[in-house]
Each structure stands twice: as structure tokens, then as C-alpha cells.
Amino acid sequence: MWRRVAIGCLILVLVGCAAKPPASQMLKVEEMAPDSWTASKEGKAGVDRQWVQSFGDESLNKLVAEAVSRNPDMRAAAERVVQAKKAAYLAGASARPTLAAEVKADRSKRQFIGLPFGGSSVENGSFADLTVNWEIDLWGRIRMGQVAAISDAQAAELDAKAAEAALAAEVCKAWFALGEANEQLRLSKEVTEIRASSVESIRERFEQNLGGDGGSASQLRLAQTDLANSEATVSQRESEVRLAQRRLELLCGRYPAAKLKGAGNLTRMPKRPPGGVPSSLLQRRPDVIAAERRYAASVARVEEAKRALFPIISLTGSAGTASDALEQIVNNNFSTWSLGTTITQNILTGGRVKGEKASRESKEREEMANLEGVVLGAFGEVENALMLEGWLKKRVAGVKKASDLASDAAVAANNDYLEGNGDILTLLSAQSRAVELSSQLLTLRRIQLDNRVDLHLALGGEFRLKK
């Protein structure tokens, strides 16, 4: 008897239809993709997926790998993927047979009052049963629910992939910020030394020519003011270095002790990556594909709601024994069994079934709008990053030229002043302009690197690290 029940359960499992991931719905938004990027003429050679290595910094590669493995947010994202996969499995549980075993023994006493039936009786009862229950998913209602859950699990995996790429980008930007902070600190220290030297030169001239130029005292005060300001800037730059160190340590899952040593110089700009054709963006950006998977899940849930209008067919079966003696429950002479079929058709549900269908149809339209928004946002990010790539390159070149000229002017003004042919205001002005442009150039170079990271993310976001 038990073998027949087990074989029957196995047959029921085998005849069940397995749920598969829903088909891609990307064709519904593919027409939104232009033929080429308006901000760039290049871009049909594919996308560089090893963009972290493109910066040529082994220390950066190691930090990104450390962050991906240790960052708490990444571990949380991985657990969300596990939960989504388990939810997809559980969504199909109703379509699988359930098997339950029950063993029960009881003893009861009944009291009778009055003649001629007065007295009492004691009764023993023992019961063992194995019950099988299976809802036949004839219309595919349960299967569509599992299809939707599978699509949600795929979206969760893509979200984790996008989060990983975003984390890599944050680590890169934090590394560049630390490199800039180190260079800005070194620049401010060099400027402080130059201005301290200028103060000494002006003091010597002031002390040797007290009765000459009446403005010498004010000029000395101006130089001392610039020196004090430079010393304050050094303190500011030191704090920026510490903040950048702590930010990078937190991203890597370390305690923020400000002990991480960054690069002494900003990373050099690598070659420009190919842009790829816009339509291919729909197949490689994790956030876009995740939005498509959520839309596909909403389509499946609408189908699930539609099929809930059909009758529910269930099969039940049980086999066991019943006896008044506990030791006889394994005796086939006291065996019992039953088979049954149940057909349930909802007639009046207070509008619940139709209301659920209408709600899910609204959710489908919402997810479609979200998908369109994500696609447009992705195209916009690429166009902006490509535009800024060219604009920043020109701006960096212009500021570098101005910085070089300002540095030459500061050197010339200092020489003229030492030779007695120049005035202190020209010297201080030239020095300030050279410092301002040098600092501005460092910031622009860091912004240029940040935009390159944004461009890689916009073009696909996937990356690979060396093993």
C-alpha cells in the first residue's frame, strides 16, 4: 500500500509542468533606440568590459576586488538574490503534491446516567494515515505565478550586478579623490614655502628702505596675509586627505582609520572606450534588463489573475489503518483508504478576483512606464557622458595652457621683484593666479576621470577583474 502511494506521488510530480523564465519584453521599447549617439560619431566596436584595468593602476584593481568581496551592501545584495530565488521556488509549491503522515492514539471514557443503562465505558482508538493532496494546475495559474517569481529573481540578480558595478565606480572615484587630495596638499605646501620666501624678501627690502616707499609696510602685510591663508589651506587639504581615506576604507569594508595610503598623483586618463550602438545598450545594462524583467513579471501576474477565474481542481488520497489497539496500526487487516476529487468554482467573491486582475493590469502599465523611463535615462546618461568627455578634454587643455602661462608669469614677477624692477602687487597677483589655476587643473583632471567612470557605467556597467 505504501509503495503504491509513493509511486502515485512520483507520477504526479512528473506530469507537472515546469515553469520557465518569461520571454524578453525588450522589443516593446527597442524602437526608442536611435541609430547612433548624437554626442559622438564613434562607437560600433563594442564596449570595453575591463574598464577598471584600463586605468592601469594595480592598487586600484585590488581595492575594487576587496570592496566587492567585503562591502556590507554587496553581501546584503547577495542575500536578496538568495531570497528571490527561494521565493521563486516557493511560488511553485502549490503545483506540487503534498504528502502528510499522521499517527494518533487516544483513550476516552463515557458515563451513562440512569437505569437500566447506567454505568460507564472506556474506549481506545489508534489511527495512522498518509495523505496526498494535489491541486492540478490545469489552466496554468500556479505556473504563471512561479514564472513571475522567476522573473523577479532574475531582476534581483541583475540589481546585484548593477550594485557591484556601481560600487566599483564609487571605489574608483574615491581613489581619484584621494589622489587629487594628495596632490592638492603637496601643492599647498609648495605654495606656502614660496610665499614664506616672498615674505622674507619683502621684509628685507622693507627694513632696508624704511624712509623710501611709504607703501612698503602695507605690502608686507599683504604678503603675510597670503602666507597665513596658504597655511590655512594646508590644514584644509590635510583634512580632505583624511576624509578621502576614510571614505575609501568604508567602501572597502574596512574600519575608517584614515590609514589607507593613496596614490601620490592623479591617475592618467586612459584611451577613450568605444561607445557601441545605442540599441545594444538594452541588452547589456543591468538596470535596463532588470526593469524589463520586472515588466515581464507583471505581465505574468496579469495572466495569473485571469486564470484565477477558472475552476480549481484538486485530487486527494489517503491510506492508513484504524484500530482500537495501538499495536494493530501496522496490521493490513485494519487498513483504510480513500480517493477524492474536488472542483471549486468561485461564484460570488465580492469583486475580489476581478479587482485583483484590474490591480495587476495597472501594475503592468506602471512597470512598462518604469521600463521606458529607465531606457530613456540610460540613453541620456550615455549622451551626457560622451558630451562631457569632449568638453572636459578641451577645458583641461585650456586650463593647463593658462596654468603654464601663469606659472611662467609668477616666476618672471618674482625675478623682476628680486632685481628691483617689479612691484609686490604684481608678484602677489601672479602667484595667486598660478596657484588658483594649478588647483583648478587638478580638480578638472579628477572630474575628467570621474566622468570616464560614469561613461563606462552608462555604456554597460559590467567589469572584470584579473584573477
C-alpha positions in Angstrom: 0.0 0.0 0.0 2.7 2.5 1.0 4.7 1.7 -2.2 1.6 2.4 -4.4 1.1 5.7 -2.7 4.8 6.7 -3.2 4.7 5.7 -6.9 1.5 7.7 -7.3 3.1 10.8 -5.8 6.1 10.4 -8.2 3.8 10.2 -11.2 2.0 13.3 -10.1 5.3 15.2 -9.9 6.5 14.0 -13.3 3.3 15.1 -15.1 3.6 18.6 -13.6 4.7 21.4 -16.0 7.9 23.1 -15.1 7.9 26.9 -15.0 10.4 28.7 -17.2 11.6 32.3 -17.2 9.3 34.6 -19.3 10.3 35.7 -22.8 12.1 39.0 -23.2 9.8 42.0 -23.5 12.5 44.4 -24.7 11.0 44.6 -28.2 8.3 46.9 -26.8 11.0 49.6 -26.1 13.6 48.8 -28.7 12.2 51.4 -31.1 13.2 54.0 -28.6 16.9 53.5 -29.5 18.4 55.8 -32.1 20.8 54.6 -34.8 23.8 56.3 -33.2 24.8 58.6 -30.3 24.2 62.2 -31.1 27.2 63.3 -28.9 29.7 61.0 -30.6 30.3 59.7 -34.1 32.4 56.7 -32.9 31.1 53.6 -31.4 30.4 50.4 -33.3 33.3 48.4 -31.9 31.7 47.1 -28.8 32.3 48.0 -25.2 35.4 47.6 -23.0 34.2 45.4 -20.1 37.6 45.5 -18.4 37.3 49.2 -17.6 38.8 49.1 -14.1 42.0 47.7 -15.6 42.0 50.5 -18.2 43.2 53.0 -15.6 46.4 51.0 -15.3 46.6 51.1 -11.5 47.1 47.7 -9.8 46.4 49.2 -6.4 43.0 50.4 -7.6 42.3 46.9 -9.0 43.0 45.3 -5.6 40.8 47.8 -3.8 37.9 47.2 -6.1 38.2 43.5 -5.6 38.4 44.0 -1.9 35.3 46.2 -1.9 33.2 43.7 -4.0 34.1 40.9 -1.5 33.9 42.8 1.8 31.4 45.7 1.4 28.3 45.0 3.6 26.0 46.4 0.9 27.3 43.8 -1.5 26.7 41.0 1.0 23.2 42.2 1.6 22.6 42.3 -2.2 23.8 38.7 -2.5 21.3 37.6 0.3 18.5 39.4 -1.6 19.3 37.3 -4.6 19.1 34.1 -2.4 15.8 35.2 -1.0 14.4 35.9 -4.5 15.4 32.5 -5.8 13.8 30.8 -2.8 10.6 32.8 -3.3 10.6 31.6 -7.0 10.8 28.0 -5.8 8.1 28.5 -3.1 5.8 30.1 -5.7 5.5 26.8 -7.4 4.9 24.8 -4.2 1.1 24.8 -4.7 1.5 23.0 -8.0 3.4 20.1 -6.4 1.8 17.3 -4.4 1.9 17.4 -0.7 2.3 14.3 1.4 1.5 14.3 5.1 1.7 11.5 7.7 -0.4 11.4 10.9 -0.4 8.9 13.8 -2.9 9.3 16.5 -3.9 7.4 19.6 -6.5 8.3 22.2 -8.4 6.9 25.2 -11.8 8.1 26.3 -14.4 7.4 28.9 -18.1 7.8 28.6 -20.5 7.9 31.6 -24.1 6.7 31.3 -26.8 8.0 33.8 -30.0 6.2 34.8 -31.4 2.7 34.7 -31.3 0.3 33.0 -28.3 1.8 31.1 -26.3 3.3 34.0 -22.6 2.8 34.2 -19.6 3.8 32.0 -17.4 2.6 29.2 -13.8 3.1 28.2 -12.8 3.3 24.5 -9.3 3.1 22.9 -8.6 4.3 19.4 -5.5 4.3 17.2 -5.1 5.8 13.8 -2.3 6.1 11.2 -2.8 7.8 7.9 -0.7 9.0 4.9 -2.5 11.8 2.9 -1.7 13.1 -0.6 -3.1 16.4 -1.8 -2.5 17.9 -5.3 -4.1 20.9 -7.0 -4.0 20.2 -10.7 -2.7 23.3 -12.4 -4.9 22.6 -15.5 -5.1 26.3 -16.5 -1.5 27.3 -15.6 -2.5 29.7 -12.8 0.1 28.5 -10.4 2.7 28.2 -13.1 2.2 31.8 -14.2 2.8 32.9 -10.6 6.0 31.0 -10.5 7.0 32.5 -13.9 6.6 35.9 -12.4 8.6 35.0 -9.3 11.4 33.6 -11.5 11.5 36.9 -13.4 11.7 38.8 -10.1 14.6 36.6 -9.1 16.4 37.4 -12.4 15.8 41.1 -11.7 17.3 40.7 -8.2 20.4 39.1 -9.8 20.7 42.0 -12.2 20.2 44.5 -9.4 23.1 42.9 -7.6 25.2 43.0 -10.7 24.4 46.7 -11.2 25.2 47.4 -7.5 28.6 45.6 -7.9 29.4 47.9 -10.9 28.2 51.0 -9.0 30.4 50.0 -6.1 33.4 49.6 -8.3 32.7 53.0 -9.7 32.5 54.5 -6.2 35.8 53.0 -5.3 37.4 54.4 -8.4 36.1 57.8 -7.7 37.2 57.7 -4.1 40.6 56.6 -5.2 40.8 59.5 -7.7 39.6 61.9 -5.0 42.3 60.7 -2.7 44.9 61.2 -5.4 43.7 64.7 -6.0 43.7 65.5 -2.3 47.3 64.3 -2.0 48.3 66.5 -5.0 46.4 69.5 -3.6 48.1 69.0 -0.3 51.5 68.9 -1.9 50.7 72.0 -4.0 49.5 73.9 -0.9 52.7 73.1 0.9 54.8 74.2 -2.1 52.9 77.5 -2.3 53.4 78.0 1.5 57.1 77.7 1.0 57.1 80.1 -1.9 55.1 82.7 0.0 57.2 82.4 3.1 60.2 83.1 0.9 58.4 86.1 -0.6 57.6 87.4 2.9 61.3 87.3 3.8 62.3 89.1 0.7 59.7 91.8 1.2 60.7 92.2 4.9 64.4 92.6 4.0 63.5 95.3 1.5 61.1 97.0 4.0 63.8 97.0 6.7 66.4 98.5 4.4 64.2 101.2 3.0 62.0 102.4 5.8 62.0 106.0 4.7 61.5 105.3 1.0 58.3 103.8 -0.3 55.6 104.6 2.2 53.5 101.6 1.0 56.1 99.0 1.9 54.5 98.3 5.3 51.1 97.5 3.6 52.8 95.4 1.0 54.5 93.3 3.7 51.1 92.9 5.4 49.6 91.7 2.1 52.4 89.1 1.7 51.9 87.9 5.3 48.2 87.7 4.7 48.7 85.4 1.7 51.2 83.3 3.7 48.7 82.9 6.5 46.0 82.0 4.0 48.3 79.3 2.5 49.0 77.8 5.9 45.2 77.6 6.5 44.8 75.9 3.1 47.4 73.3 4.1 45.2 72.4 7.1 42.2 72.2 4.9 43.9 69.9 2.4 45.1 67.7 5.2 41.6 67.2 6.4 40.4 66.4 2.8 43.1 63.7 2.6 41.8 62.1 5.8 38.2 62.3 4.7 39.1 60.7 1.3 41.0 57.9 3.1 38.0 57.2 5.4 35.6 57.2 2.5 37.7 54.7 0.6 38.2 52.5 3.7 34.4 52.3 4.3 33.7 51.3 0.7 36.2 48.5 1.1 34.6 47.3 4.3 37.4 48.4 6.5 37.3 50.4 9.7 37.6 54.2 8.8 41.0 54.7 10.5 42.4 57.0 7.7 45.4 54.8 7.3 45.0 53.8 3.7 47.7 55.3 1.6 46.6 56.6 -1.8 48.5 57.4 -4.9 50.7 60.4 -4.8 49.4 61.6 -8.1 46.2 61.5 -10.0 45.7 58.6 -12.4 46.3 59.4 -16.0 43.4 59.4 -18.4 43.2 56.1 -20.4 42.2 55.9 -24.1 38.6 56.6 -24.8 36.4 53.5 -24.9 34.1 52.6 -27.9 30.6 53.7 -27.4 28.8 50.8 -29.1 25.4 51.2 -30.9 22.5 52.5 -28.7 20.3 49.5 -29.3 22.9 47.2 -27.8 22.6 49.2 -24.6 19.3 47.5 -24.0 21.0 44.1 -23.8 23.9 44.9 -21.6 22.9 47.4 -19.0 21.9 45.5 -15.8 19.4 48.2 -14.6 17.6 48.2 -18.0 17.4 44.4 -18.2 16.2 44.3 -14.5 13.4 46.8 -15.4 12.5 44.6 -18.3 12.4 41.5 -16.1 10.0 43.3 -13.6 7.8 44.3 -16.5 7.8 40.6 -17.7 6.9 39.6 -14.1 3.9 42.0 -14.1 2.7 40.5 -17.5 2.8 37.0 -16.0 0.9 38.1 -12.9 -1.9 39.5 -15.1 -2.1 36.1 -16.7 -2.2 34.5 -13.2 -5.1 36.8 -12.2 -7.0 35.9 -15.4 -6.6 32.2 -14.8 -7.9 32.5 -11.3 -11.4 32.9 -12.8 -11.3 29.2 -13.9 -12.3 26.3 -11.6 -9.8 24.8 -9.2 -9.4 21.0 -9.4 -7.8 19.1 -6.6 -7.1 15.4 -6.1 -6.8 13.9 -2.6 -5.9 10.4 -1.5 -5.2 8.7 1.8 -4.1 5.3 3.0 -3.7 4.1 6.6 -5.1 1.9 9.4 -7.6 2.4 12.2 -7.9 0.2 15.2 -8.8 0.2 18.9 -5.4 -1.2 19.7 -2.2 0.8 19.2 -0.1 -2.3 18.3 -2.5 -3.0 15.4 -2.0 0.2 13.4 0.6 -1.6 11.2 -1.7 -4.5 10.5 -3.1 -4.5 7.0 -6.2 -6.2 8.2 -7.2 -2.8 9.6 -6.3 -0.7 6.6 -8.3 2.2 5.3 -8.0 4.3 2.1 -9.8 7.0 0.2 -9.6 8.8 -3.1 -11.4 12.0 -4.0 -11.6 14.9 -6.5 -12.7 18.4 -5.7 -13.8 21.1 -8.2 -14.1 24.6 -6.9 -15.6 27.4 -8.9 -15.8 30.9 -7.4 -19.3 32.4 -7.9 -19.5 35.4 -5.6 -16.2 36.8 -4.3 -17.3 40.4 -3.6 -15.3 41.6 -6.6 -12.0 40.3 -5.2 -10.9 38.2 -8.2 -11.8 40.9 -10.8 -10.4 43.6 -8.6 -7.1 41.7 -8.3 -7.0 41.4 -12.1 -7.6 45.1 -12.6 -4.9 46.0 -10.0 -2.4 43.8 -11.7 -3.2 45.3 -15.1 -2.5 48.7 -13.6 0.8 47.3 -12.2 1.7 46.1 -15.7 1.2 49.6 -17.1 3.3 51.1 -14.3 6.2 48.7 -14.9 6.0 49.5 -18.6 6.3 53.2 -17.8 9.2 52.4 -15.5 11.0 50.5 -18.2 10.6 53.3 -20.7 11.9 55.7 -18.0 14.9 53.6 -17.3 15.7 53.2 -21.0 15.4 56.9 -21.7 17.6 57.6 -18.6 20.2 55.2 -19.8 20.4 56.8 -23.2 20.6 60.2 -21.5 23.5 59.1 -19.3 25.5 57.9 -22.3 24.8 61.1 -24.3 25.8 63.3 -21.3 28.9 61.4 -20.5 30.0 61.4 -24.2 29.4 65.2 -24.4 31.3 65.9 -21.2 34.1 63.6 -22.4 34.9 66.0 -25.2 34.0 69.2 -23.4 36.2 68.3 -20.4 39.1 67.4 -22.6 39.0 70.8 -24.2 38.6 72.6 -20.9 41.5 70.7 -19.3 43.7 71.6 -22.3 42.8 75.3 -22.0 43.3 75.4 -18.2 46.6 73.6 -18.5 47.8 76.2 -21.0 46.6 79.0 -18.8 48.3 77.3 -15.7 51.6 77.0 -17.5 51.5 80.7 -18.5 50.5 81.7 -15.0 53.4 79.7 -13.6 55.8 81.4 -16.0 54.4 84.8 -15.1 54.8 84.1 -11.4 58.5 83.1 -11.9 59.1 86.2 -14.0 57.4 88.5 -11.5 59.5 87.1 -8.7 62.7 87.6 -10.7 61.7 91.2 -11.5 60.9 91.9 -7.9 64.3 90.5 -6.7 66.1 92.6 -9.3 64.2 95.7 -8.2 62.3 96.1 -11.5 58.9 94.8 -10.3 56.4 95.7 -7.6 55.0 93.5 -4.9 51.4 93.7 -6.0 52.2 92.2 -9.4 54.2 89.4 -7.7 51.4 88.5 -5.3 48.8 88.7 -8.0 50.9 86.4 -10.3 51.5 83.9 -7.5 47.8 83.8 -6.6 46.7 83.3 -10.2 49.2 80.5 -10.7 48.1 78.7 -7.5 44.4 79.1 -8.4 44.9 77.7 -11.9 47.1 74.8 -10.7 44.5 73.8 -8.2 41.7 74.2 -10.7 43.6 72.0 -13.2 43.9 69.2 -10.6 40.1 69.3 -9.9 39.3 69.3 -13.6 41.5 66.2 -14.1 39.7 64.4 -11.3 36.3 65.4 -12.7 37.5 64.1 -16.1 38.4 60.7 -14.5 35.0 60.6 -12.7 33.2 61.2 -16.0 35.2 58.4 -17.6 33.9 56.1 -14.9 30.3 57.4 -15.5 30.8 56.7 -19.2 31.7 53.1 -18.5 28.7 52.7 -16.2 26.4 54.3 -18.7 27.7 52.1 -21.5 27.0 48.8 -19.7 28.5 48.9 -16.2 29.9 45.4 -16.3 33.5 44.9 -15.4 36.0 42.1 -14.9 39.0 41.9 -12.5 42.1 39.9 -13.0 42.1 36.7 -11.1 
